[in-house]
Amino acid sequence: MEREQEKNREMQQRVKDLQHQVDELKELVNTLLSVIVEEPDGVHSGAAPTIPGQGMAQICM
């Protein structure tokens, strides 16, 4: 019985640790997405930059 309780406590702690990691990763992803969509002039329109004289096949993301 005591062994099961110990396993349960360990599992709960592991779940808390994983939830903390998920929260940190969500924050990092949101920060990275903000940086990616920010245009050089600081406007957040989300529009991709246009490159004159080049077709879409030559753009790599």
C-alpha positions as CSV (number, residue, x, y, z in Angstrom):
1,M,0.0,0.0,0.0
2,E,2.8,2.4,1.0
3,R,4.6,1.6,-2.2
4,E,1.6,2.5,-4.3
5,Q,1.2,5.8,-2.5
6,E,4.9,6.6,-3.2
7,K,4.5,5.7,-6.9
8,N,1.4,8.0,-7.0
9,R,3.3,10.9,-5.4
10,E,6.2,10.4,-7.9
11,M,3.8,10.3,-10.8
12,Q,2.1,13.5,-9.6
13,Q,5.4,15.2,-9.3
14,R,6.5,14.1,-12.7
15,V,3.2,15.4,-14.2
16,K,3.8,18.8,-12.5
17,D,7.3,18.9,-13.9
18,L,6.1,18.1,-17.4
19,Q,3.4,20.7,-17.2
20,H,6.0,23.3,-16.2
21,Q,8.1,22.3,-19.2
22,V,5.1,22.6,-21.5
23,D,4.3,26.0,-20.1
24,E,7.9,27.2,-20.7
25,L,7.9,25.8,-24.2
26,K,4.6,27.5,-25.1
27,E,6.1,30.8,-24.0
28,L,9.2,30.2,-26.1
29,V,7.1,29.2,-29.1
30,N,5.0,32.4,-28.8
31,T,8.2,34.5,-28.5
32,L,9.7,32.9,-31.6
33,L,6.5,33.3,-33.6
34,S,6.4,37.0,-32.6
35,V,10.0,37.4,-33.9
36,I,9.3,35.5,-37.1
37,V,6.2,37.5,-38.1
38,E,7.7,40.9,-37.1
39,E,8.6,42.9,-40.2
40,P,11.8,45.0,-40.4
41,D,9.9,48.2,-39.8
42,G,8.3,46.8,-36.6
43,V,4.8,46.3,-38.1
44,H,3.1,43.1,-37.2
45,S,1.0,42.5,-40.3
46,G,1.9,38.9,-40.7
47,A,2.4,39.4,-44.5
48,A,5.5,37.7,-46.0
49,P,8.1,40.1,-47.5
50,T,8.0,40.4,-51.2
51,I,11.3,40.1,-53.2
52,P,11.2,41.8,-56.6
53,G,12.3,39.7,-59.5
54,Q,12.0,36.3,-57.7
55,G,9.3,33.7,-58.0
56,M,7.8,32.0,-55.0
57,A,9.7,28.8,-55.8
58,Q,12.9,30.5,-54.8
59,I,11.8,31.5,-51.3
60,C,12.8,29.1,-48.6
61,M,11.4,29.3,-45.1
